[in-house]
Amino acid sequence: MVLLKGVDKGGFVWYTNYESRKGHELSENPHAALLFYWDGLNRQVRVEGSVQKVSEEESEQYFHSRPRGSQIGAIVSKQSTVVPGRHVLHQQYKELEEKYSKEGLIPKPKHWGGYRLQPNRFEFWQGQTSRLHDRLEYFPQEIDGKRVWKIVRLAP
Ligand SMILES: Cc1cc2nc3c(=O)[nH]c(=O)nc-3n(C[C@H](O)[C@H](O)[C@H](O)COP(=O)(O)O)c2cc1C
């Protein structure tokens, strides 16, 4: 689970550590599916597409908009690697907190930043009591040189 930080014309954006497990997986295979699920509404939206890193500037801007504690946490955490114990993280956090105790910019680690998924398939799923659930698939098609979203109904 990650925080969906933004949606714009370019796609869906989230931030993480590029050297995390998912970071390595995305560098091998830059395609992903995002899943949004609302239990109470019996509803799910699945978005598939290709993934690219956002620009350094965009990552810098977001990194520095976060609370200073979160910025330090991002430096401390070598995400997805084995840690001998919580004390190690706390110790490193304390050291960096002291180092950056004065006002001033905390440098964003090179390996921390955003990804943007450019969608090429959406599936809207709405549960029905009959179990004949609705599944509407949207995918792009070229028609007369224009890219339009084609919609089909899939069997549940
Ligand atoms: C509610 C929630 C929000 C999270 N948001 C993020 C996030 O925005 N970015 C992130 O890197 N990890 C986030 N995490 C942690 C990830 O789920 C995951 O543990 C971490 O990214 C390491 O994943 P990996 O080892 O598969 O790469 C969040 C976890 C939860 C429960």
The ligand as an ORCA input file, in Angstrom:
! r2SCAN-3c Opt
* xyz 0 1
  C      -1.470      3.300      4.853
  C      -0.077      3.052      4.308
  C       0.510      3.989      3.483
  C       1.784      3.788      2.975
  N       2.319      4.729      2.133
  C       3.543      4.517      1.608
  C       4.072      5.439      0.656
  O       3.461      6.438      0.256
  N       5.313      5.176      0.165
  C       6.038      4.082      0.551
  O       7.150      3.916      0.063
  N       5.544      3.182      1.416
  C       4.319      3.371      1.959
  N       3.802      2.456      2.834
  C       4.621      1.254      3.175
  C       4.487      0.239      2.049
  O       3.248     -0.420      2.121
  C       5.635     -0.791      2.035
  O       5.756     -1.401      3.298
  C       6.977     -0.158      1.676
  O       6.846      0.781      0.618
  C       8.020     -1.210      1.290
  O       7.526     -1.992      0.238
  P       8.444     -2.980     -0.643
  O       9.399     -3.659      0.291
  O       7.481     -3.916     -1.299
  O       9.160     -2.125     -1.654
  C       2.511      2.625      3.324
  C       1.901      1.662      4.153
  C       0.632      1.869      4.639
  C       0.002      0.825      5.514
*
